[in-house]
């Protein structure tokens, strides 16, 4: 891994996500690209309370991100590049990830106070738009290595081995114990390709100690949270398929509040071109 892109809004929760990224970068010998996106106020009310120019906003944000970058280098010795741009956050993150050929994007999932909805929607929009792996770090997560990792799957798709490269690099670097988790509802029948999917996953993780656990639960999200907490999972990975990730994993009544239930860092892999 060469570069990890970290999106920040300077809140405590996004700085916590930055710590995760920096710890990964130090272990994987990658550099950090610290990135902030801002927008110009568009309503009369916003302008009345914020009479500043784009140049002033750019300068203020650059000063803040430079201080964070300097702090990271001083405390962790990790190479840091920083950038500030104006625009729509999810769009600019996608553009920069491609420009810099970032291997991984790291973001927070829940902000503080008024910023919580902004961070949540920005993170979810980025996940849906981007093709790079995205590590989503909840506000309560504390980095303590990655001794135990879980890959949650529904077996209903053809597994593309290339999509697992970042996940494999992380769990190999930390010598993680891997659990492959399948959760299904009581009335759900077995997928026809389940044996082939299991065999494919065994091949992908052949060099990683792993075992498969199948859990029956009424709620996929509840089943995942219960399993990860019981097994002290420190990294949860899931694949975003070509079909709608949100509908497939959480059901059609998915809301941002359900995403906030994530208790451990979630690595979203992509199975799309």
Residue, then its C-alpha position, 0 to 999 in steps of 0.5 A: x500500500x502506498x497512499x491512504x486518503x483521509x477526509x477530515x472536517x476537523x471534528x474530534x470524530x474525523x481526527x479519531x478516524x485519522x488516527x486509524x489511518x495513521x496507524x495503518x500507514x505506519x504499519x503498512x509504510x504508506x503515506x497519508x493524504x489529508x484532505x478537506x473539502x469546504x463549500x461557500x454559503x449559498x443561502x441569505x442566512x448563511x451569508x449573513x452569519x459568514x461574511x468571508x470570501x472564498x480566499x479567506x476560507x481557503x486560507x483558514x482551512x489550509x492553516x488548520x489542515x497544515x497544523x494537523x499534518x505537522x502534528x501527525x508527522x511529529x507524533x507518528x513520523x508518517x509522511x503527510x501530504x495535505x490538500x484543501x478544495x472547494x466543492x461537493x465533498x463526496x465528488x471531490x474525494x472521488x476525484x482526488x482518490x483517482x488523481x492520487x491513485x489512493x489505495x484506501x480512503x478513510x472517513x468517519x461515520x458520525x460527527x458531533x452536534x450539527x456536523x453528524x448528519x453532514x459526516x454521515x451523508x458525506x461518507x455514505x455518498x462517497x461509498x456509493x460513488x467511489x471504486x476504492x476501498x473505504x474504511x469507515x471509522x465510528x466515533x466510539x472506535x479506539x485503535x488497538x491493533x487488528x488481532x481479529x477481523x470479520x468478513x461478512x458475506x451473503x454468498x450471493x455473488x461471484x467473488x472477485x479476488x482482486x477486490x480483496x487486495x487491501x483487506x488481505x494486506x491489512x490482515x496479513x500485516x497485523x497477523x489477524x485471525x479471520x472470521x468469515x460471517x454469513x447471516x441469514x434470516x430464518x425463512x431464507x433458503x440457501x443460495x444455489x452457489x453457496x458451496x462455490x462461494x465458500x470454496x472461492x473464499x477459502x482460496x482467497x484467504x488460503x494464507x490467512x487462518x480463518x473459519x466460517x460461522x453461519x448465524x441465523x438472525x431476524x436483522x442482518x445489522x443486529x446479527x453483525x453487531x452481536x457477532x462482532x461484539x461477542x468476538x471482539x472484532x476490530x475490523x469488519x469488512x463487507x463487499x459493495x456489489x454492482x447492485x444497490x449495496x444499501x438495499x442488499x445488505x440492510x434492506x429497502x428501509x435502510x436509513x442513515x441511522x442504521x449506518x450509525x449502528x456500526x460499532x467497529x471500523x467497517x472496510x467497504x470493498x467494491x465489486x464494481x468496475 
